[in-house]
Amino acid sequence: MSLKESLRARNKLFGAWVSYAEPSISETFAKAGFDFLAIDMEHSSITLPEAKNIITVSQSYNVPCLPRPVSHSNDFIKPLLEFGANGMLIQMVDNADQVEKLINHIKYPPIGKRSYGVNRAQGYGFEFEKYIKNWNESSIFMIQIESITGVNNIERILSFDEIDGVMIGPYDISGSLGFPG
């Protein structure tokens, strides 16, 4: 069963949280049997080129890789997708407008507005048609609810079928309530 199918079935999954760029750490996690690796680019110094190496290592062991970019900007999301990430884990989602913009960054038309290109994700052109044909159905879009605003908007946020999973950020939620930690 794919990671997306397991998320949709609400199966118990175990992901490794990668906060260091050293490829051997990601390789160790991939070999340890985790269901996926998440790259924390929000609270680490992992750069885009380093994330590409982590994605490559993870996938060499058939372990899906979900980066968490530092922002909602397509300047971060697009390169990570082009590097071959299996989807995205997006932090600080507060409302439906943000979800719509993120879907536009992540999914190809007719669902989103992701532009077409050739890079590692598409096998440098050798797997372009297969990748483009399957991406919208196979890619993973996970979000993090990390504020009371997000909690208050949760029903509208989760009305998007493109969302495959939700994580809760307890520290940021507590901070948004005025009680950090």
N, C-alpha and C positions, 0 to 999 in steps of 0.2 A: 504494500500500500504506500502511495506517495505521501510526502509530508503534507501536501495540500489536502489530500483525502483524509489523512489522520487528524488534521486540524478540524476539518469539517465534521468528522465523526466524533469529535471531542475525546479522542484517545489521549491517554496519559503520554506525554512526550518529555524528553529531557534534552535541553539545549545547553551548549557550553558558551560561556560569555568570554569573548576574546577582547582583552584590553591592552595587550602588548603586541607589538609588530613582529616579534621574533617568530619566523615560520615554524620552528620546531615545536613551539607551544601549540599552534593550530594543528600541526601534524599529530601531536600526541593526543589532542582532543578528538581528532577525526578517527584515529585508530582505537580510541577508548569506547567507541560504540554510541556516541551521542546521536540523537536524531537530527540535529542541525547545529550549526555554529552561528552565533550572532556576533558581529563585529561592532564593538562600541566605539564609534567615532565621535560621539557627542561628548563623552567625558574622558577621552584619552588623547594621546598625541598621534594616533595612527593617521597617516596621510593617505591620499588617494592611491599613489603607487604601492604603498605597503598593503592597503586593502586589496588591491589586485592580486598581490602575492598570496594573501590569506585565502581569497576566493579560489585561486588556482589550487592551492594545497588542499583545501577542504574538498573540492570537487574531484581531485585525483583519487580520493577515497570514497567517492559517491555519497558524500555528506553534503546536503544542501547548505548554502551559506546566505545569511540574511544580514546585510549591513544595517546599522542604525546611523544614518548620516547626522552631521552636526546641525543641520537645519532642513527646512522644507524646500529649500532652493533646488531648482533643477540643475544648478551648477554643481551640486554634489550628487544628486540622485542619478542623473543621466550617465555620468562616467561609471558609477558603480554598476548600473545595469549593463552598460556596454562591456564592462570587464567580465560579465557573465554571472553576476549575482542571481540567485534563484528567486529573488523578490526583495522586498524591503520591510524593515521594521522601523516605523516612523514615530518619533517621539513627540510629545506635547501636542496631541490632537485635541482641539477644544470645540470644534463645531463642524457642521456639514459643509460649509463653504471650503474649509481646509481639505476635507475628504475629497470633494469634487476636484480641486486643484491637484491633489496628489494622484488621483486616478488618472488625470490627464497626463501627468508626468510618467506614470508607470505603465499604463496600458496603451496598446496601439489602437488606431481607428478600427472599427467604429466606436469602441468603448471609450478610448481616451485619445490623446493627441501626441503620444510619443512619436518622435521622428524616426525614420528608418536610416540605418547606417550599417556599416560592416566593421566589426571589431571581434574581439575574443568571443563574445556572447554568440555570435552567428558563425563561429568557426572560421573567422576571417573570410567569410563568403562561401565556404564549402558546405555549410549547413544553413544558409540564409533562409531558404524557403521553408524548411522544417521548423526552424526557430520562430519565424514570423507567424506561421500557421498555428503553432501550439502555444505561443507565449501567453495570450490573454487567458486561456483556460488553465495553464499549468503554473503560472507565476503566483507567488505568495505575497499578499499585502496584509501585514500585521500593523496594528497601531498601538500606541501607548496612551492611556488616559492618565494625565498627571496633574490635573487641577480640578477644583470644585466646578469650574465652568464646564469642563469636559464631562464630569459626573452629571451635572444638571442637563446636559445636552445628549446624554448617552443614547436615548431612544432614537433620536433623529440621526445621530452618527452611525448607529448600527443598522439603520434602514438600508444601507448600501450593501448589496450582495457581494460586491468585490472585496469586502473585508473578510479575511480568512481567520483572523485571530485578534485578540485584545490582551494586552498586558496592562497591569496597573502599576503606576509609579508612586508608591506610598510616601516617599520622602517629599516629593514635589507636591503631592496632594496635601500633606500635612502643612507644608509651607504656605500653600495657597489659602489655607484656613487660619493662618497666623500662628501655627504651632510647629515650627520646623523640627523634623525628626520625630 
